Amino acid sequence: MTSINTNNSAQAALQTLRSVNQGLNSTQNHVSTGYRVGKASDNA
């Protein structure tokens, strides 16, 4: 019999990291294209 355990905390952390990474990619793209990033809300 096979058992698959799910670590809900690890899945939540992974989702958070993916979201942060997506935000960083967006900000990096803005900076590399000359878009001005002057305050934290520009990253939203």
Order of alpha helices (4+ residues) and beta strands (2+ residues): alpha
